[in-house]
């Protein structure tokens, strides 16, 4: 229903209300203007019935879906005056205002649906701080060359890292390992547990020397120093790599994670 038609319908309903308030005006036998329904007769019950029918007709023309018509049915004067008090809308006073200040919308001016999405996002849990610390350490070492035995002399800066020296440095940044570990001893270190982790997973091939190798996945990002070159990268110094193939991951006989991560 257009705004003009809606205003006309409100005027008709106000006329009906005035006639009900003054039954003597009905004796003249004049017809109403809301669709030709006669309001003749001196019986207040007849006038009430005609009013109800006219009101139902006014609401029914648009399937009773307009917030303006719903407000008119409850309190025509409030709807005509733009009143947003509970008498104007039984369910939501703000339903009479649109994003542009127009009637018939359920959004408040200046509001956006992104507020709810933002609230939901802020309510979601984030990864523990250790995960970010480990990511920062891994990223800071990217580009270091592969050096056999590198990273095993301590936690200070190193010229390069082998696979286990690099993974040890990353784990230490997250609060794990008291000293660097190699591929053989890593599974037995305090705080290192069996199975994949929620945020950090270590893939360890527990052989010694060239038979051993270890890579690490931190929050979905794999890192490696040395190892086998593939479509995912690898084979050089410390670098970020893509997710390795299932066949490559299957070469690691031990899957580990830091406790709590």
N, C-alpha and C positions, 0 to 999 in steps of 0.2 A: 504494500500500500504506500502511495506517495505521501509526502509531508502534507500537501494540500488536502488530500482525501482524509488523512488522519485528523487534521484540524477540524475538517467538516464533521467528521464522525464524533469528535469530542463535543462540538457545539450541539449536535443532536442529542447526545446523552445528557448534557447539562440542561437542555430544554425539557427532556423527560423528567429529570430530577425536580425541576421547578414545578412541573405540572403535578407531580406526585405530592410535592409539599403543599400545593394549593389545589385540592380536588375540585373546587368550584369551577376552576378554569376548564375542566373536562366536559362540563355540561353542554357547552356550545356545540359539541359534536365535531370539532375540527380534527383533521388528520395530522399525524406526525410526519416528519420528513425523512425518516430513516429507512424508507422502503415501502411506504404506503400503508402501514398498519394503523387502523383507526383506533383512537383513544376515547371514543364516546362512552357515555354511561356514568352513573353516579357512584358505582360500587368501587371502593378502594381496592378490593381484591382483583377486579377486572383490570384496573389501571396497573396494578403491580405485575399482573401476568403479562400485560402488553409490554411493560417496561423490560421485564426479564427477557421476553422474546426479542425485543429490539436490541437489547444489549448483547444477547447471544448471537444475533445476526451480525452486529458490528464486529464482534470478536471473530466470528467464523469466516469472514470474507478472505482472510489470509491464513487460515489454518491455525489462528491463535498463536502464531509464532513470534510476532513482533513484541519486543520489550515495551514499546509505546502503548500498544493495545492492552497488554497485560497490566500496565500501570493505570490505564484509563478505567479498566474494569474494577480496580481496587479503589481508586480515588481519582476521578477525572480532573478535578481541580488541581490536584497536586501534579498530575502529568502535564496539564496545560501550562502550569506555572514553572515547570522544570524542577519541582521539589524532589530532592533525592532522599527524603526521610523515609523510615521504614514503611509509612503508609503508602508511599508511591510505588514501592516494590516489596513484595512479601518475602522474597528470597535473597536479593542482593541489591542494596541501595545503589551500588555503582553500576548496575546493569543498564541504567538509563543513560550513561555517558559512554562515548566512543573515544577512540584514540585522537579524533579531531574535535572532541567536545560535542559530538552528535548523539542523538538518541538512538537506541537500538543496538549498541555494541556492549560487550562485557569487559572491555579493557579500559583501564584508567588512563587518562591523558599522560603521555610521557613515560609510560611503563613499557617494558619489553619482556618477551618470554625468556630472554637470555639470563634474567636474574635467577630463575629457578635452576637453569642449567649450571650457572656459576655456583650456586649454593650446593648443588649435588656434587660438582667437581671438587669443591673445597672440603666436602665431607668425606671424600674417598681417602683411604689410607695411602701413604707414600712409603717408598722403600726406606729401610733403616739408614741412618747416617753412615754406617760403615760401608754400605754399598757405594755411596757417592765418593767416599774417601778412596775406595779401591779403584773406582773409575778414574778419578783424578790422577792417581799414581800411574795407572796403566797408560793413560793418555800422555802423561809427562815423559814416559819412557819410549813411546812410539818413535821409531826412527833410529834407535840405538842399534848398532850392529850385533850380529850373532857372534859371541865369543865363547868358546868352550870353557866351562868353569866360571864364566862371568856371573857376578852377582852372589858368589858364595863366600866372599871374603868379609862380608859385613853388610850393614844397612846404609853405608855412605854411598856417595855417587860412584858409579862404575863406568868404565870405558865401554863396556858392552855386556850382554847377558846371554846365557844359554837358556834353554826352555824352563828348567826348574829354578834357576836363579831369578828369572823374571817373575814367575808365578809366586815364588817366595816373597819377593819384594811387594807384590800386590797384596798378598794375604797379610803381610805385616802391617801395611798401611791401614788395613781394616781391624787391626788389633789382634791378629793371630800370628803364631810362630815366634819363638824366642830367638831362633837362629835359622839361617837358610837351610832348606831341606832339598834333597835330590829326589828323583823319581822313585827310588826304592824306599826311602824313609818317610816320604810325605804322608802315606796313608796312616802311619802310626803316630803322627804328631797330635799333641793335645789340641782339642778344639776342631779337629778335622773328622768328619763323620762320613759314613757310607751312604751312597745314594745321591740322586740329583737334588739340588737345592731349589728353593723358591726364587731366589735372586741370583745366586752364584753356584755354578757347577764346574767341577774340575774333572777333566778327562785325563787319566794317568795310565801310561803304559809302563808298568813297574819293572821293566828290565833295567840292567845296568849299562852304563856307557852308551854306545850308539844304539843299543837295543831299547833304551828307555826314551820316553818323550812325554810331555805334558802340555796341555793347552787349557785355557780357562774361558768360561762364558760368564760375563757380568751383565746381568739384566738384559739378556738377549744379544749382547755384542760379544763376539768371540775375539780373543787376542792370542797371539802365538809368537814365539821366537824360534826360528829354525823350522825343522819339520819338513813335511812333504808338500811340494808345490802342487796346487790343484786349481780348479776353476774358481774356488773360493779365495785364492791367494796363497800366502805362506811360502816357505822355502827360503826366506831371507832373514833379516834381523827382526826386531820387535815391530809388530804391525797389527793393525786391525784386520781381521779377515771376515769374509762372509760365512754363513752357516755351512760347515763342511758336509760332504756327502755322507750318507748313512754308512757306506762301506768304509770310509775313513774313520768315522767315529767308532766303528766296530773293532778297529785295531787296538783301541784302548781297553784294557782288561779291568780297569778299576774306575768307577765313577764315584766322586766324592763331593762334599760341600762343607763350607765352614758352618759350625754349629749356630743355629738360629737364623741362618740365611739360606 
